Amino acid sequence: MKLSKDLGKESWFYLLLLVGTFLLFAMFYSSPQSFWIHNLRWNINEETNRERNDVMVPPMNADIHPEKWSNDSTFDASVEKFEDAVPTKPICDFSDYRSDLCNMTGDVRTQGYNITTVFFVIPPSTENYEQEWSVNAYSQKMYNYFSKNVTVKQLRGPQNAPLCTIGQRNTPAILLSLGGPTGNIWHDFTDVIIPLFLASKPLNREVQFLLINHQQWFLDKFSLIFKDLSRYKVINFDEDKEIRCYRHMLVGLLNHKDLSIDPKRAFDGFDMYRFKLYIRSIYSLPMDVELPYKMDKRPEKKPRLMLVVRSKSRRFLNQEEITDVIEKNGFEVVQVEPKRSDNLTEMSKLVDSCDVLMGVHGAALTHILFLRTNAVMVQVLPLGGQAMDFYANSCYDEPADDMRLRRIDYHITPEESSLLDKYGWDDPVIKDPDSVNTKGWSYRQKYYWNEQDLRLNVTRFEPVLVKALELIKG
């Protein structure tokens, strides 16, 4: 009996010892303790790194406050939202027909200078496995032959990732390419400026841009916009020898549509009209004012029409005659041939002083961005069949509507095209443009974009000017 009692006491002792050990273990690995351990590891690693003149990235669950650089209301569209969570799906999305996009939150490290790689280190505890993607960081992947790709590597643990030399953990980053058909102002805005604005503007300048296919002229031309979107130095990723670490990074940009914005996919339902107002604020243009003609009360004041001229393809062959008929119908004419080297501040003020912008379908019509609300765009459409109609509508008519401009399209006849003199009535180029279009873009471009000039029938064109004047005065 005594032996039985002694065994009972001993059993209770071991049971209590076991429970105590378990509780101590639980406390040790509770969240605060885990935080201390990770910090201890970080401090040790930091000391080791300091000896190597490197800077280590803090662990995933260190005391990082994403609210310092973002908030949940910033991005409402699911693809564009900065997801602050452990990855549960592939971080790179190639499903959009216009754009590729990689979206990373956690331990992100970059390596430029001929490597052009982004490393995303995920916690070993997640079910995701190591993956690698080749991403076109230009916002329209149909132009990926202009731009080199970025390699995005998802790694399980930091052992295969380079040690960072510059840490900007509270600053998100966007890696994009300028390697598409930039230099064409339509592409400048459609492919770069508008997508970059949508991705970065809600972050209140707390974002850094890394550029591949870096072009300094582009940064110089749009310097006011870049400075408004970010307070950080723009990084030439092609020449960058640093290993930079971020908590969040986008590789690539979403491109909604041609020279416009889809409010359903943009933050805060942002639309193209609001973007036009934003551009006006950037270039210090007056806001919410009448057209220049209506603001000038002088009885001799005439509405001002900017005539966009071209010196290469799609030229006006009878430009002097066109100018005469414009003036005859009560307009003051301002002739402009936009160039890549234009100072946008000066150009924007000149366009803002006009009530009408008129030109042949082409990149220079992008300057309608600087027109005031209810101004008029006159788009002259060269010969080109349904394809020309499609591009005219997609590139300028719909954007003009979105910007709250009025517009008039003028379709020339074969007699007004230089192609008639070259090919004659019986050639499909004249007789059946749609059959030429079915052969592909290279054929369309050759005949209707590159070889064609225009000689307007001013008598046939005159009603367009009468209509434009009615819209201005109405």
C-alpha positions as CSV (number, residue, x, y, z in Angstrom):
1,M,0.0,0.0,0.0
2,K,2.8,2.4,0.8
3,L,4.5,1.6,-2.5
4,S,1.3,2.4,-4.3
5,K,1.0,5.8,-2.6
6,D,4.6,6.6,-3.4
7,L,4.0,5.8,-7.1
8,G,0.9,8.0,-7.2
9,K,2.9,11.0,-5.8
10,E,5.6,10.4,-8.3
11,S,3.2,10.2,-11.2
12,W,1.6,13.5,-10.2
13,F,5.1,15.0,-10.0
14,Y,6.0,13.9,-13.6
15,L,2.6,15.0,-14.9
16,L,3.0,18.5,-13.4
17,L,6.6,18.6,-14.8
18,L,5.3,17.7,-18.2
19,V,2.5,20.3,-18.2
20,G,4.9,23.0,-16.9
21,T,7.3,22.2,-19.7
22,F,4.6,22.3,-22.3
23,L,3.4,25.7,-21.0
24,L,6.9,27.1,-21.0
25,F,7.4,25.8,-24.6
26,A,4.1,27.4,-25.7
27,M,5.0,30.7,-24.1
28,F,8.5,30.6,-25.7
29,Y,7.0,30.2,-29.2
30,S,4.1,32.5,-28.8
31,S,4.0,35.5,-31.2
32,P,6.0,38.0,-29.0
33,Q,8.7,35.5,-28.3
34,S,8.8,34.5,-31.9
35,F,9.3,38.2,-32.7
36,W,12.2,38.4,-30.2
37,I,13.8,35.3,-31.7
38,H,13.5,36.7,-35.2
39,N,14.9,40.0,-34.1
40,L,17.8,38.2,-32.4
41,R,18.5,36.3,-35.6
42,W,18.2,39.6,-37.5
43,N,20.7,41.3,-35.1
44,I,23.1,38.4,-35.5
45,N,22.7,38.5,-39.3
46,E,23.1,42.3,-39.3
47,E,26.4,42.0,-37.4
48,T,27.6,39.4,-39.8
49,N,26.5,41.5,-42.7
50,R,28.1,44.6,-41.3
51,E,31.4,42.9,-41.5
52,R,30.6,42.2,-45.2
53,N,29.4,45.8,-45.9
54,D,26.0,44.5,-46.9
55,V,22.5,45.2,-45.5
56,M,20.3,42.2,-44.8
57,V,16.6,42.2,-45.5
58,P,14.5,41.9,-42.3
59,P,12.5,38.7,-42.0
60,M,9.0,38.5,-43.3
61,N,7.2,38.9,-40.0
62,A,9.4,41.6,-38.5
63,D,7.8,44.7,-37.1
64,I,6.9,46.3,-40.5
65,H,4.0,48.7,-40.8
66,P,2.6,48.7,-44.4
67,E,0.3,51.5,-43.5
68,K,3.3,53.8,-43.6
69,W,3.3,53.4,-47.4
70,S,-0.1,52.2,-48.4
71,N,-3.7,51.7,-47.3
72,D,-6.3,49.2,-48.3
73,S,-8.4,51.9,-50.0
74,T,-5.6,52.7,-52.5
75,F,-6.3,49.9,-55.0
76,D,-9.7,48.5,-55.4
77,A,-9.3,46.4,-58.5
78,S,-8.2,42.9,-57.6
79,V,-5.4,42.6,-60.1
80,E,-4.0,46.0,-59.3
81,K,-4.3,45.9,-55.5
82,F,-1.2,45.6,-53.4
83,E,-1.8,42.4,-51.6
84,D,-0.1,42.4,-48.2
85,A,-0.3,38.7,-47.6
86,V,1.5,35.4,-47.8
87,P,1.4,34.3,-51.5
88,T,-1.2,31.7,-52.3
89,K,-1.2,32.0,-56.0
90,P,1.3,32.7,-58.8
91,I,2.7,36.2,-58.4
92,C,2.9,36.8,-62.1
93,D,-0.3,37.1,-64.2
94,F,-0.1,36.8,-68.0
95,S,-3.9,36.5,-68.5
96,D,-4.5,40.1,-69.5
97,Y,-4.4,40.5,-73.3
98,R,-2.5,43.8,-73.2
99,S,-0.2,43.5,-70.2
100,D,1.9,41.2,-68.1
101,L,2.1,41.9,-64.3
102,C,4.0,40.5,-61.3
103,N,2.8,41.6,-57.9
104,M,5.0,40.8,-54.9
105,T,4.7,41.6,-51.2
106,G,7.3,40.4,-48.7
107,D,11.0,39.9,-49.2
108,V,11.8,41.4,-52.7
109,R,15.4,41.9,-53.9
110,T,16.5,43.3,-57.2
111,Q,19.6,42.8,-59.3
112,G,20.1,44.9,-62.5
113,Y,23.2,45.5,-64.6
114,N,22.9,42.8,-67.2
115,I,21.2,40.4,-64.8
116,T,17.7,42.1,-64.8
117,T,16.3,39.8,-62.2
118,V,13.9,40.3,-59.3
119,F,14.1,37.7,-56.4
120,F,11.0,37.1,-54.3
121,V,11.8,35.1,-51.1
122,I,8.8,33.3,-49.7
123,P,8.6,31.7,-46.2
124,P,9.5,28.0,-46.2
125,S,6.3,27.3,-44.4
126,T,4.1,28.2,-47.4
127,E,3.0,25.6,-49.9
128,N,4.3,27.6,-52.8
129,Y,7.4,26.2,-54.6
130,E,10.2,27.8,-56.5
131,Q,9.2,29.2,-59.8
132,E,10.7,31.5,-62.5
133,W,9.0,33.8,-65.0
134,S,10.2,35.9,-67.9
135,V,8.2,39.1,-67.9
136,N,7.8,41.8,-70.4
137,A,7.7,45.0,-68.3
138,Y,6.4,47.2,-71.1
139,S,2.7,47.8,-70.6
140,Q,1.7,46.6,-74.0
141,K,3.1,43.1,-74.6
142,M,2.4,43.3,-78.3
143,Y,5.5,45.4,-78.4
144,N,7.7,43.0,-76.5
145,Y,10.2,42.8,-79.3
146,F,11.3,46.3,-78.4
147,S,12.0,45.6,-74.8
148,K,14.2,43.1,-72.9
149,N,12.5,40.9,-70.4
150,V,12.8,40.8,-66.6
151,T,13.4,37.5,-64.9
152,V,11.3,37.0,-61.7
153,K,12.4,34.2,-59.4
154,Q,10.4,32.9,-56.5
155,L,12.6,31.3,-54.0
156,R,11.9,29.3,-50.9
157,G,14.1,30.9,-48.3
158,P,16.9,33.5,-48.6
159,Q,19.8,31.1,-49.1
160,N,19.9,31.6,-52.9
161,A,19.0,35.3,-52.9
162,P,21.7,38.0,-53.1
163,L,22.3,40.1,-50.0
164,C,20.9,43.5,-50.3
165,T,23.1,46.6,-50.3
166,I,20.3,49.1,-50.1
167,G,17.2,48.5,-48.0
168,Q,14.0,50.5,-48.6
169,R,11.5,48.3,-46.8
170,N,8.8,50.9,-46.4
171,T,9.0,52.1,-50.0
172,P,7.1,50.2,-52.7
173,A,8.8,50.0,-56.1
174,I,7.6,49.7,-59.7
175,L,9.8,48.2,-62.3
176,L,8.8,49.2,-65.9
177,S,10.2,49.3,-69.3
178,L,10.7,52.3,-71.7
179,G,11.6,49.9,-74.5
180,G,8.5,50.1,-76.6
181,P,7.7,52.6,-79.3
182,T,8.3,55.6,-77.0
183,G,9.1,58.8,-78.8
184,N,5.7,58.6,-80.4
185,I,3.6,60.8,-78.0
186,W,0.6,58.6,-78.3
187,H,2.6,55.6,-77.1
188,D,4.3,57.8,-74.5
189,F,0.9,58.5,-72.8
190,T,-0.9,55.3,-73.6
191,D,1.9,52.8,-72.8
192,V,3.8,54.6,-70.0
193,I,2.4,57.8,-68.5
194,I,-1.2,56.7,-67.9
195,P,-0.5,53.2,-66.6
196,L,2.3,54.5,-64.4
197,F,0.0,57.2,-63.0
198,L,-2.7,54.6,-62.2
199,A,-0.3,52.4,-60.4
200,S,1.6,55.1,-58.4
201,K,-0.6,58.2,-57.9
202,P,-2.5,56.8,-54.9
203,L,0.8,56.2,-53.0
204,N,1.3,59.9,-52.5
205,R,4.8,59.9,-54.0
206,E,6.0,57.1,-51.7
207,V,7.1,54.8,-54.5
208,Q,10.4,54.3,-56.4
209,F,10.6,53.7,-60.1
210,L,13.2,51.3,-61.7
211,L,13.5,51.5,-65.4
212,I,14.8,49.1,-67.9
213,N,15.5,50.2,-71.5
214,H,16.2,53.5,-69.8
215,Q,15.9,56.7,-71.9
216,Q,16.9,59.9,-70.3
217,W,15.1,62.1,-72.9
218,F,11.9,60.5,-71.8
219,L,12.5,61.4,-68.1
220,D,13.5,64.9,-69.2
221,K,10.4,65.4,-71.3
222,F,8.0,64.2,-68.7
223,S,10.0,65.3,-65.7
224,L,7.1,67.2,-64.1
225,I,4.9,64.1,-64.1
226,F,7.7,61.9,-62.7
227,K,8.4,64.4,-59.9
228,D,4.8,64.5,-59.0
229,L,4.4,60.7,-58.8
230,S,7.5,59.9,-56.8
231,R,9.9,61.8,-54.4
232,Y,12.6,59.2,-55.0
233,K,15.4,59.1,-57.5
234,V,14.5,57.1,-60.7
235,I,16.8,54.1,-61.0
236,N,18.4,53.2,-64.3
237,F,18.0,49.4,-63.7
238,D,20.2,48.6,-66.7
239,E,23.2,50.2,-65.0
240,D,22.3,49.6,-61.4
241,K,24.9,47.6,-59.5
242,E,23.1,47.7,-56.1
243,I,21.0,44.9,-54.7
244,R,17.9,46.7,-53.5
245,C,15.3,45.3,-51.2
246,Y,11.7,46.3,-51.0
247,R,8.6,45.1,-49.2
248,H,6.4,45.5,-52.2
249,M,7.2,45.6,-56.0
250,L,5.3,45.6,-59.2
251,V,7.0,44.4,-62.4
252,G,5.1,45.7,-65.3
253,L,2.1,48.0,-65.6
254,L,-1.5,47.3,-66.5
255,N,-2.7,49.0,-69.7
256,H,-6.5,49.5,-69.7
257,K,-7.2,50.8,-73.2
258,D,-5.9,53.2,-75.9
259,L,-5.2,56.7,-74.6
260,S,-7.8,56.2,-71.9
261,I,-8.8,54.6,-68.6
262,D,-11.3,52.0,-67.6
263,P,-12.9,53.4,-64.4
264,K,-14.0,49.9,-63.3
265,R,-10.3,48.8,-63.1
266,A,-8.8,52.1,-61.7
267,F,-8.5,53.3,-58.2
268,D,-11.5,55.3,-56.9
269,G,-13.3,54.9,-60.2
270,F,-10.7,57.2,-61.8
271,D,-11.5,58.1,-65.4
272,M,-9.9,59.8,-68.4
273,Y,-11.6,63.2,-67.8
274,R,-10.0,63.3,-64.3
275,F,-6.7,62.4,-65.8
276,K,-7.0,65.2,-68.3
277,L,-7.6,67.6,-65.3
278,Y,-4.6,66.1,-63.6
279,I,-2.4,66.8,-66.7
280,R,-3.8,70.4,-66.7
281,S,-2.7,70.8,-63.1
282,I,0.8,69.5,-63.8
283,Y,1.3,72.0,-66.6
284,S,-0.4,74.9,-64.7
285,L,-3.2,75.2,-67.1
286,P,-6.4,76.9,-66.0
287,M,-9.1,74.6,-64.5
288,D,-12.8,74.7,-65.0
289,V,-12.8,77.6,-67.4
290,E,-14.7,78.4,-70.6
291,L,-13.1,78.0,-74.0
292,P,-10.6,80.7,-75.0
293,Y,-13.0,82.2,-77.6
294,K,-15.8,82.6,-75.0
295,M,-13.6,84.1,-72.4
296,D,-12.3,86.8,-74.7
297,K,-15.1,89.4,-75.0
298,R,-13.5,91.4,-77.8
299,P,-15.9,91.7,-80.8
300,E,-13.0,91.0,-83.3
301,K,-12.0,87.8,-81.4
302,K,-12.0,84.7,-83.6
303,P,-12.0,81.1,-82.5
304,R,-8.5,79.7,-82.7
305,L,-7.8,76.5,-84.7
306,M,-4.6,74.6,-84.3
307,L,-3.7,72.9,-87.6
308,V,-1.3,70.0,-87.0
309,V,0.9,69.6,-90.0
310,R,3.2,66.7,-91.0
311,S,6.4,66.7,-93.0
312,K,6.7,63.0,-93.8
313,S,3.7,60.6,-94.5
314,R,0.1,61.7,-94.4
315,R,1.0,65.3,-95.3
316,F,-1.5,67.9,-96.5
317,L,-0.4,68.5,-100.1
318,N,-2.6,71.7,-100.4
319,Q,-1.8,73.1,-97.0
320,E,-2.1,76.7,-98.1
321,E,-5.5,76.2,-99.6
322,I,-6.7,74.4,-96.5
323,T,-5.4,77.3,-94.4
324,D,-7.3,79.8,-96.6
325,V,-10.6,78.0,-96.2
326,I,-10.2,77.7,-92.5
327,E,-9.6,81.5,-92.2
328,K,-12.5,82.1,-94.6
329,N,-14.8,80.3,-92.2
330,G,-13.9,82.6,-89.3
331,F,-11.0,80.9,-87.6
332,E,-7.6,82.1,-86.6
333,V,-5.1,79.5,-87.7
334,V,-2.1,78.3,-85.6
335,Q,0.1,75.8,-87.6
336,V,2.2,73.4,-85.5
337,E,4.4,70.4,-86.4
338,P,4.9,68.6,-83.0
339,K,8.3,67.0,-82.4
340,R,9.7,64.6,-79.8
341,S,12.0,67.4,-78.5
342,D,9.0,69.8,-77.8
343,N,8.9,71.4,-74.4
344,L,5.5,70.1,-73.1
345,T,5.0,73.0,-70.8
346,E,5.1,75.4,-73.8
347,M,3.2,73.1,-76.1
348,S,0.5,72.5,-73.5
349,K,-0.1,76.3,-73.1
350,L,-0.3,76.7,-76.9
351,V,-2.9,74.0,-77.3
352,D,-4.8,75.3,-74.3
353,S,-5.1,78.7,-76.1
354,C,-7.0,77.0,-79.0
355,D,-10.6,76.1,-79.4
356,V,-10.2,73.5,-82.1
357,L,-7.4,71.0,-82.9
358,M,-7.3,69.6,-86.4
359,G,-5.0,67.0,-88.0
360,V,-4.7,63.8,-90.0
361,H,-5.0,60.6,-88.0
362,G,-1.7,60.2,-86.2
363,A,0.2,60.5,-83.0
364,A,0.1,64.4,-82.9
365,L,-3.6,64.3,-82.2
366,T,-2.6,63.1,-78.7
367,H,-2.3,66.8,-77.9
368,I,-6.0,66.9,-77.4
369,L,-5.1,66.1,-73.8
370,F,-4.3,69.8,-73.4
371,L,-7.6,71.1,-74.8
372,R,-10.2,72.5,-72.5
373,T,-13.5,70.8,-71.9
374,N,-15.9,71.1,-74.8
375,A,-13.2,72.1,-77.3
376,V,-13.3,70.4,-80.7
377,M,-11.1,67.8,-82.3
378,V,-11.3,67.4,-86.1
379,Q,-9.8,64.2,-87.2
380,V,-9.1,63.7,-90.9
381,L,-9.1,60.1,-91.9
382,P,-6.9,58.9,-94.8
383,L,-8.0,56.2,-97.1
384,G,-7.7,52.8,-95.3
385,G,-11.1,51.0,-95.1
386,Q,-12.5,49.6,-91.9
387,A,-9.0,49.3,-90.3
388,M,-8.5,53.0,-90.5
389,D,-11.9,53.6,-89.0
390,F,-11.1,51.2,-86.2
391,Y,-7.9,52.9,-85.3
392,A,-9.4,56.3,-85.6
393,N,-12.2,55.4,-83.2
394,S,-10.1,53.5,-80.7
395,C,-7.1,55.9,-80.6
396,Y,-8.9,59.2,-80.6
397,D,-12.7,59.3,-80.9
398,E,-13.4,57.3,-77.8
399,P,-10.6,59.0,-75.8
400,A,-12.0,62.4,-76.9
401,D,-15.4,61.4,-75.7
402,D,-13.9,60.3,-72.4
403,M,-12.1,63.7,-72.0
404,R,-15.5,65.5,-72.7
405,L,-14.4,67.0,-75.9
406,R,-16.5,67.4,-79.0
407,R,-15.3,65.7,-82.2
408,I,-15.8,65.6,-86.0
409,D,-14.3,62.9,-88.3
410,Y,-13.7,63.7,-91.9
411,H,-13.3,60.7,-94.2
412,I,-11.4,61.5,-97.4
413,T,-12.4,60.1,-100.8
414,P,-10.0,58.2,-103.1
415,E,-9.7,61.5,-105.2
416,E,-8.2,63.2,-102.1
417,S,-5.5,60.5,-101.6
418,S,-2.1,60.5,-103.3
419,L,-2.5,56.7,-103.6
420,L,-4.9,57.1,-106.5
421,D,-2.3,58.8,-108.6
422,K,0.2,56.0,-107.8
423,Y,-2.0,52.9,-108.1
424,G,-5.1,53.8,-110.1
425,W,-8.7,52.9,-109.6
426,D,-8.4,49.2,-110.4
427,D,-5.8,48.4,-107.8
428,P,-7.1,46.8,-104.6
429,V,-5.3,49.5,-102.6
430,I,-7.9,51.9,-103.9
431,K,-10.8,49.7,-105.0
432,D,-10.8,47.4,-101.9
433,P,-8.8,48.6,-98.9
434,D,-10.3,45.9,-96.7
435,S,-8.8,43.1,-98.8
436,V,-5.4,44.8,-98.3
437,N,-6.0,45.0,-94.6
438,T,-6.6,41.3,-94.3
439,K,-3.0,40.7,-95.2
440,G,-1.8,42.2,-91.9
441,W,-0.4,45.3,-90.3
442,S,2.7,45.5,-92.5
443,Y,0.5,46.0,-95.6
444,R,-1.8,48.5,-93.9
445,Q,1.2,50.4,-92.7
446,K,3.0,50.4,-96.0
447,Y,0.1,51.8,-98.1
448,Y,-2.2,53.7,-95.8
449,W,0.1,55.0,-93.1
450,N,3.5,55.4,-94.8
451,E,2.9,56.0,-98.5
452,Q,-0.2,58.2,-98.4
453,D,-0.6,62.0,-98.5
454,L,-3.8,64.0,-98.7
455,R,-5.1,66.8,-100.9
456,L,-8.3,67.9,-99.3
457,N,-11.3,68.9,-101.5
458,V,-11.8,72.2,-99.6
459,T,-15.4,72.6,-100.9
460,R,-16.3,69.1,-99.6
461,F,-14.4,69.8,-96.4
462,E,-15.9,73.2,-95.7
463,P,-19.1,71.9,-93.9
464,V,-16.8,70.4,-91.2
465,L,-15.5,73.9,-90.4
466,V,-19.1,75.3,-90.3
467,K,-20.0,72.5,-87.8
468,A,-16.9,73.1,-85.7
469,L,-17.8,76.8,-85.5
470,E,-21.3,76.0,-84.4
471,L,-20.0,73.8,-81.6
472,I,-17.6,76.4,-80.4
473,K,-20.2,79.2,-80.4
474,G,-23.1,77.1,-79.1
